[in-house]
Amino acid sequence: MSPKQLEDMYDAVIVGAGAAGLSAALGLLRSPEIKEMKENGIDPKILVISKLQPLRSHTGSAEGGIAASLGNVEADDWHWHYYDTVKGGDWLVDQDAAKLLAEYAPETVINLERQGVAFSRTDDGHIAQRRFGGHTREFGGEPVKRAAYAADRIGHQILHALWQQCVAAGVSFAEEWYVTDLVLDGDGSRAAGVVAFDTHAGKVKPVHARNVLFATGGAGRLFHTTSNSWDLTGDGMALVLAAGLQLEDVEFVQFHPTGLAHTGILLSEAARAEGGVLRNADGEAFMERYAPGHADLAARDVVSRSIMAEIDAGRGVADPKDPDGPKDCVWLDMTGIDPDHMRAVLPQVVETIEKYADIDPAKDFVPIKPTAHYTMGGIPITTDGEVYRWSGDGTDGTRRIVEGLFAAGECSCVSVHGANRLGGNSLLDACLFGTRAGRTLAARIAAGPVDDPMAADDPETQERDDALSSAVDAAAGTRQADLQVLLDSPADIDETDADSGADTDDNPYRLMADLGSTMERAAAVRCDANGLETAMTAIDGGLAPRAKALAAHDRTAAFNQEVTAIWEVRHLVALGRAVLAASDARHESRGSLKRNDFPERDDERFLAHSMTDARGAISWQPVHIVDVPPKKREY
Ligand SMILES: Cc1cc2nc3c(=O)[nH]c(=O)nc-3n(C[C@H](O)[C@H](O)[C@H](O)COP(=O)(O)OP(=O)(O)OC[C@H]3O[C@@H](n4cnc5c(N)ncnc54)[C@H](O)[C@@H]3O)c2cc1C
């Protein structure tokens, strides 16, 4: 679906149609303010733009579950979920936000059920839940189960249910439109709209909007080995940087412990929740040694580091598909799980192992290694989804809201995950804070909707809208020129252009692979100053200039996927710089960031959020500690 004609001005444009974007659209449309406007004959103009058909958004790949204390063990109420989230994030969590996350988690899950999510069921008909990593293990010998699941396809259920609700509510989608620019007003204090490339028509379009919400997902494609789909190129985060804003805590990238060897494809934590055990080359269930309390279901950063420690100590194994290759994997042993139960509750995991590794997990061990999975940091937002700019440093700093700019989901950082996210908390974050952002947007729209006759007559509003519109048109003009350069450049000669010395054979896919290897060497699971510096030099001295010089090999604009891939890899390069700069600035180890040269957590200097801009300049924002003072983190 695509709009036949764009409106002159939208009340709201939502970029992204995963759990966060769709939740925001529904939160907005179902708010009392919007209902009242509609009753009064005012229909707000809203558009959801997605570079993919919405049902291909990565949310659909989520496997294990969505976290909530639904009370399957009486002693487990949301306060424990709140505590586990703060501890899981190594105390770099804004506790006011985490409190909301845990408190409203049960309501969020039950709402999802009412939208049509077909959760798996217990024998007595309740929503089925399983244990998940880093969540409280047990109360009085009874296991605490927080991840509400639908076999191992929870994301598929959520995405389909939300999308169907949006279609029923008449949401207008622009599908397979790629947003290339975020446009703010002259001093960067207010959103003016976006520029989008309609891939069907091959045309650059200015999209004017009084409010813009980014829900563009994560950036796993920064790394070579990743569980993330090909579209997760950090577009929203990079566009925010390009617009002169900052990213928060961008150095924290989660590596999921169990990526299938050498493919990176995720084998959900549910595999361990259902009884899977990690073993080294000696067959030892080594997690008992590293995390005696939680063993295989310790937090993900702890498990990933333990796997790497086993590999470093020479107790790794080779991928059976490449028996003479490096011993850079360990085993996932699922042979203790009843085979019928395994197929019933882990169909996706079993299918992935059978299809991509030719292994029967009921009989043989499965080779795994950590895979880039989730970006804890992102676009800084308040608990109402408003994007802000941080100015000053430490307690002297202030948050300044960018009017009309919102974000939600994995591209954002409301700081509920801190330095390491707990399993099941991400879908919850996307659905809960997506809905909250939608409601805040609704209140703003009600205060001054586009087709409100009163507002239209106001000369001041008119003048401001004109200025914002011109800014969007100008940005679209610049992007059109950029597109023309990509299409007109001589890359289609397909050989080295001897005169210019340019490698016309270069392409965005090769560049993405090189960037992924560079980032992996420098920053996967652990890092140090030397490695980070080497990677930064590689980006500035080679990868960034290559990204700038890329051109398409076909001159057709419509359906030219190489054009969008070029913009995507440029975004990844910009984001890679920010990740390296922030990692370099944090002289401590916390959560997913393990600095070999600074092995300890340092609360005195670094109990603070990094705020990084496009130049790599960093300031520090205090963490909101509300109820749980920092202490040593042990599992
Ligand atoms: C394999 C896997 C399994 C997971 N399992 C779980 C789990 O069990 N539990 C859990 O809580 N979390 C899980 N996660 C994490 C969770 O699924 C994601 O964090 C969450 O779904 C992100 O939702 P989102 O709406 O923010 O982004 P996404 O679902 O990734 O959607 C992003 C949207 O943005 C659009 N977009 C991006 N860039 C542009 C652009 N430039 N122009 C236009 N549109 C754009 C895309 O088209 C897409 O619609 C898993 C993740 C993976 C990869």
The ligand as a Gaussian input file, in Angstrom:
#p B3LYP/6-31G(d) Opt

LIG

0 1
 C       15.979000     -13.124000      16.069000
 C       15.471000     -12.227000      17.153000
 C       14.739000     -12.745000      18.204000
 C       14.258000     -11.893000      19.222000
 N       13.544000     -12.432000      20.247000
 C       13.031000     -11.599000      21.197000
 C       12.215000     -12.108000      22.250000
 O       11.937000     -13.298000      22.330000
 N       11.742000     -11.232000      23.168000
 C       12.012000      -9.897000      23.128000
 O       11.543000      -9.151000      23.985000
 N       12.781000      -9.389000      22.123000
 C       13.281000     -10.195000      21.165000
 N       14.046000      -9.668000      20.161000
 C       14.203000      -8.217000      20.058000
 C       12.931000      -7.575000      19.530000
 O       12.329000      -8.419000      18.587000
 C       13.198000      -6.229000      18.867000
 O       14.007000      -5.424000      19.680000
 C       11.876000      -5.491000      18.620000
 O       10.979000      -6.324000      17.909000
 C       12.132000      -4.203000      17.866000
 O       10.901000      -3.653000      17.454000
 P       10.902000      -2.259000      16.695000
 O        9.484000      -1.956000      16.390000
 O       11.680000      -1.278000      17.482000
 O       11.746000      -2.508000      15.351000
 P       11.532000      -3.510000      14.115000
 O       10.555000      -4.564000      14.368000
 O       12.913000      -3.931000      13.716000
 O       10.935000      -2.580000      12.988000
 C       11.673000      -1.544000      12.397000
 C       10.794000      -0.869000      11.349000
 O       11.432000       0.302000      10.887000
 C       11.327000       0.393000       9.481000
 N       12.471000       1.194000       9.012000
 C       13.760000       1.124000       9.428000
 N       14.499000       2.039000       8.782000
 C       13.673000       2.715000       7.958000
 C       13.840000       3.766000       7.021000
 N       15.034000       4.335000       6.792000
 N       12.760000       4.188000       6.336000
 C       11.540000       3.634000       6.525000
 N       11.318000       2.628000       7.407000
 C       12.374000       2.186000       8.103000
 C       11.342000      -1.065000       9.020000
 O       10.734000      -1.192000       7.763000
 C       10.521000      -1.734000      10.125000
 O        9.141000      -1.634000       9.829000
 C       14.534000     -10.510000      19.154000
 C       15.259000      -9.991000      18.094000
 C       15.750000     -10.847000      17.113000
 C       16.587000     -10.243000      16.022000

